[in-house]
Amino acid sequence: MTDFRTRAQAAEAAMREVFEPTPLQRNDHLSERYGAEILLKREDLSPVRSYKLRGAFNAMRKVLARAPETTQFVCASAGNHAQGVAFMCRHFGVNGVIFMPVTTPQQKIGKTEKFGGDAVAIRLTGDYFDDTLHAAQAYCAQTGGHFLSPFDDEDVIEGQASVAVEIEAQLEGLPDHLIMPVGGGGLSAGVRSYVGDRAKLTLVEPMGGACLGAALAAGKPVRLNHVDNFADGAAVAQIGAKTFARLSDLDAAHARVIDEGRLCTTMLEMLNIEGIVLEPAGALSVDVLKDMGDAIRGKTVVCVTSGGNFDFERLPEVKERAQRFSGVKKYFILRMPQRPGALRDFLEILGPDDDIARFEYLKKSARNFGSVLIGIETKNPDNFKHFLQKLAAAGFDYRDITKDEVLAEFLI
């Protein structure tokens, strides 16, 4: 453990030739709300707006020290790892080939191109990440390039541990509690290995990609059957073998899972109140504070905001998920009588704080009735209780499809 700490400290010191330590900032809003000293480790303010360049820097630095003839690094990524590798390829003056899924948003492709410049070539391959990963590894086998894993690499783990090295220096000691997201496990494995038992740790993952929880339950890394890619920075189908080896004895109570809908409420809160732009994975460590209660009251707590690469074209989706989770927006399929005045009768049921956000005739289900998709927004979730009581009393048949994932995917 001591040897790992020494190597992590050396990695952090070497990084200073490339970028300054990211800020560790007290957040007054969160501190007041939770009765604790809440500090944010702002990895969203790194040169590539995530912590991923740390692992990329350390791995490339050590590979080049061992094999200075290495001229090409290869990775597969649709997000922050790609940008970190691209940034470091230009820094070290080596070539990079970055494989990205064909479905990668142009914004992420553009940022990767910007950071890498002429040093990087991007290859769009595969509709799904697994296809992209296989293509990148096959390319390495053919060309002899060095494949750089986003998390399952000892040098990458060591580089990500530099986050904890900086926190310790900035606080002149470690906090009582450290909270960070976990996806493939590079950051969490590195920080845990550095911190040991000197501070409490809470690791947070999205419900749609809870691969750490699955691995802890099985005693080994297992592949999830389905992954919700909304929190793409942490939504991983299977935790790394090397990273899990460093996390396998973690108390399952210290691994928390967050609903993506609730996560959206935190993203909007941090944007609207604090002016802090966080990507979904970057907001995980802040969102879980809602569940911590007395465990953090009066304590010094550091939340690692791991990334801020958020495409604002996704903002309507974030708002939609947040409203549905909070219960202030619901969708119904309404059986509307096909008679004069039926629509007026329905509108009179709405309360003063209710608003129609969606109204669409789907079909006539019978000669005298039609099916309508309707979305209602309100200010208080309790308003829906009165609305539905009035709806039933007026004889309107309806079906609440707000949480019906299949129907919602096709209709909403």
N, C-alpha and C positions, 0 to 999 in steps of 0.2 A: 504493500500500500504506500509506504514511504517513497519507494522508487517511482511509483506512478505519479505521486504528487510532485516529485522533483522534475519528472519529464513534462508534466502539465505546466509547471511554472516556467520551464525552459521554452515550451511552445508559446506561452503567453508573452514572454519577453521578446521572442523572435517576431511576433506579430506586430510589434510596435514600429517596425520598419515599413509596414503597409497601412495600418489604420490605428486610430486612437481607441482607448477603451470606450465601450458604449456607456452612456450615463446610467447611474443608479439614482433614481429620483423618488423622493417621498411624495405620495399622492394624498393630498389633504382630504379629498372627497371620499376615497375608500377608507382612509384611516378613521375618519369621523364615523362613517357608517358602521364599521366593524369593531370599533373600540380597540384598535391595534395600530401599531406603527407599520403601515403598509408601504413598501418601497417597490418600484417597478424597475427591473433590469431591462433597459430598453434596447433589446436586440433588433427591434424594428427600426432603429436609427443607425444601424451599421451601414457601410457603403453600399451593400446590396439589399438592405432592409430585411435581413434575417441573419441568424447565427451561422448559417451553412458555410460561409466563406472561411470560418475558423478551421473546420475539419479539412476542407479542401486545401487550405494553406499548409497545414501541418503535414498532411499526407504527401502532398507534392514536394514539400521541402525535404522530407525524409527520403522519399524515393530518389530524388535528384542527388542527395548526398550519398546514397548507396550505389546508385547507377547513374552517374552524370551523363551517360550517353543517351538516356531516355529523352526522346523528343516529342512524344505524342501521348496525351492522356485522353481517355474515352470514358464517357458516362452516359447513363440513361436517366432522364428526368424531364418532368413537365413543369418544374417550378423552381424553388429556391436553390436546390443543389446545382441545377444547370447554371444559374446565375453566379453562384459562388465559384464553380469550376471555371467558368468563362473569365471572371475577374482575375483569378489567380493564374490562368494560362497567359494572359497578357502581362501580368506582373513578372512571371518567371521567364518570359520569352520562349515559351514552348507552344506547340500546336495542340489544339483540342478538337475532338470530334464529339459533338453532343447529339445524341439520339433523342428525339421527342416524338410523342404520339401525333398522328396526323390531326387529331382533334384538339391539339394545344391552342389556346387563344392566341391571336396575333400579338396581343399586348405582351405576353410572356416571351414569345419568340423575339419580338423587337428588343426587349430589355436584355435578353441573353446576347443578342447580336451587338448591342451597344456596349455591354461590359467587356465582351471578348474582342471586339474589333476584328482586325485581319487575322488574329491568332486562332479564331474559332470557326469551324464549319458546322452547320446544323443540318441534320438529316431527319426528315419527318417520315417515320415508319410505324405502321401498326395503328389500329384503332384503340387498342387497350395497352396499358403499361407493360404487362407481361410480354406482349409481342415485341414492344420496343426494347425491353431489357434483353430478350433473347437475341435480337438483331445486333445490339451493341456488343454483347459477349462474343457472338460469332465473328463480328468484325475484328475484335481484339485477337481472336485465335488466328485469323487470316493475316493480319498486319503486324502483330507483335506489339500493339499499343498497350499501355498500362490502363487496366480498367479501374476506375475509382468509384467504389461503392458509396452511396449516400450515407450509410450508417454502419454497415457490418464490416468494419475495418478497424484494426487496433489503432492505427495512426489517426484515423478520423475521430475515433472515440477520445483519444488523448487530446486532440485539438479542440473538440467541443468542451472538454473539461476546463478550458481556459475561461469560460464564463464564470465558473466558481472561483477561479484564481482571482479574477478581477473583483468579484463581489467581496471576497475576503480582504483584499487590499483597500477597497473603497470604504468598507465598514470598519476596518482595522479589527477584523474578527468575523466570525460567521454569524448569521442571524439565528433566531430561535427556530425558524421554520422556513424551508425553501420549497416553492411550488413551481412546477414546470410541466409543459406538455410532453407527451410521449407518443411517438409514431413508430418508427423502426427501432428507436432506442438509443441512437448515438449520443444525443445530449444527455438523457437521463442516466445512461450507463457511465458516461464520462464524469458527470457531476457527482453521482453517487460514489464512484470509486475515489474521487478526490476528497469528498466530504467525510465519507465513512460514517461513524456514529456521532460526529461532532455537531450535527444539526438534524432536526426532524425533516423528512422529505415527504412530499405528496406529489404523486405523478398522475397526470390527468390525460384522458384520451376521449375522443368523441364516441358516442354510442354506435355510430355506423362504422367504426374501425377499431373496436376494442380488442386489439390483438395481444396486448400485455395481459389483460384479464383472462383471456382464453388460454394463454401460455401458462400463467400461474395456476389455473385450474387443472390443466393437463400435465403440468410438470415438465413441459417442453414446448418449443415453438410449434404452433399449429396454424394452418391456413384457414382464414375465415371464408365461408361460402359466399358471402355477399359483403360488399363494402360501399358505404355511402360516401362519395367523394366530395361532399360539400366542404368539409374541413380538410381540404386536400393536403395541407402541410403535415397532417398527423393521421390521415386515414390510410393505414397500411394493412394489407391483407395478412402479413405474417411478420412478426418481430424477428430481428436478426439473431442468428445463433450466437455470435460473439457478444452481442449486446445483452441477450437474455442470460448468458452465463454470468454476467455481472449483476443481474437483477433477479435471478431465480429465487433467492432467499428473502425477497421483499415480502413483508406482511401484506396480504391482500387488502387489508383495511386502508393501506396507504396508496392504493391504486383506485382512483375515482373515475367514473364514467359520466359524461355530460351529454344531455339531449341537445341536438343541433338547434332545435327551435329556441330553447332557453339561451343557448350560446349567442344567437342572433340578437336577443334583447340586450346582452352585455356589449356586443359590438356597437349597437346603436347608442347605448348609454355612453360609452367611452368616446364615441365620435361627437355626440351632441353636447355632452356636459364638459368633457375634458379636451375635445379637439384632437384626440389621439386616434389615428387610423390603424386598426389592427385587422389582419386577415383572420379567418375563423380559428385556425390553430393558435395564432398569437393571442387570442382572447381566452383560451381555455383556462390558463392559470388565474385569471381575474374572475372568471365566472364561478369557479369552484369555491371561492370565498363564501358564497351564499350557503354552502353546506358545512362550513367549518365551525361555526358557532363559538362555544366557549374554548375550543381547542386553540384558538388564536387570540382570544381576547387578552389584551395587555401585553401581547408578544410582539417581537420584531419579526416581520414576515416579508420575504422577498418573493415576488412573482416575476418569473421570466416571461416577458412578452416577446415571444420567439420570432415574430415576423409581422411585417406590415405591407406585404405585397398584395394589396387588395385592388381588384378591378372594379371601378365604380359602376360599371355596367351591371354588376351583380347586386347593387344596392336595392333595387325593387324586390329581388328574391329574398334578401336579408330582412327587409321590412315585412314582407308577406309572412315569412316563417315566424318572425317575432310576434306579429299580431295574432296569428293562429295559435301559437303556444300560450300567449297571454290571455287568450279567450275573448279578445275584443273583436275578432273577425271570424265569421262562420259562413259555411256554404251549405245550401240546401237544394234538393230537387223538390220543387213544389208542384203539386197537381192543381192546376189553375182551371176553374170553370170557364168554359167558353160562352159567356153570357155578358151582355152589357152591364157595366158597373162592377164587374168582378175585380178588375185591377184597382179601381178606386177603393173598393172595400178592403183590399189587401193593404194599400198605402195608408189607410186610416189606422191600421194596427200598429204601424211604426211609432216608436216613441220620439220625443224631441231630440234625443242624442243618437238616434239610429240613422244610418245612411246606407243607401243602396250602392254598393261598389261594383256589382256585376248583375246584369239582367239579360238572360238569353233564352229564347224559346228553343227547346230541343226537338220536340215533335208533338203531334197530337196523339195521345195515348188512347183516346176514345173519341167518339163523335162530339161529345160535349165537354171534353176535358183536354188540356194540353200540359205537357211537362215543361217546367221552367227551371233553368239553373239560375240561382240567385245568391249573391254574396252580400252579406250585411256587415257593416262596421259600426261599432258603438264605442262609447267612452268607458263604460264599466261592464265587465263580464256579467254582473248580476242582471243587467238589462235584458239579457237573453231569456232569463227565466220568465219574466213578465211577457216578453214578446211571444214566446212559444205557448204560454197559457192562452193568450188572446187568439193566437193562430188556431189552436185546437178548438177553442170555444166558437170560433167563426166557421168551423167546419172545413178548414183547409187541411188536406193531407200533405205531409211533407216527410222528407228523409234527410237527416243531417249527414253530410258526406265529408265534413271537415277533416276527420281522421281516417277516412277510407282511402288508403294509399293508392289502390288500383284505380278507383274512380277519379280521384284527385289528379292522378298522372294524365288521364285522358281529357278531363273536362276543365280543370282549373289552370 
